[in-house]
Amino acid sequence: MSLFGPAYFAYAGVAIPFMAAWAIACAALAMWNNRESRRQAKLAPGMAASRSWRASIGMFVLVAVCYIAAHSAVYLLVRHFVRMWL
């Protein structure tokens, strides 16, 4: 679902920094929805998950880089097709 953003940005001619901000926002949302405490709360109520800030930030950076790479690929592909069609 998040890939519709870069496709629309490419079609509308929006600059790349907006696409990068969209990718980072999608990565933050994905990390929030898949956080360890939420998964463990479903498995064992009353159990607190612990992960260091360093590990959490590292995971977020890794996920954000992957989102930026995927969104950039979609952005550039749609941009290429838009130039061909228009």
Protein Blocks (a to p, Z undefined) as FASTA:
>chain_A
ZZmmmmmmmmnopafklmmmmmmmmmmmmmmmmgfklmmmmmmghiacdddfklmmmmmm
mmmmmmmmmmmmmmmmmmmmmmmmZZ
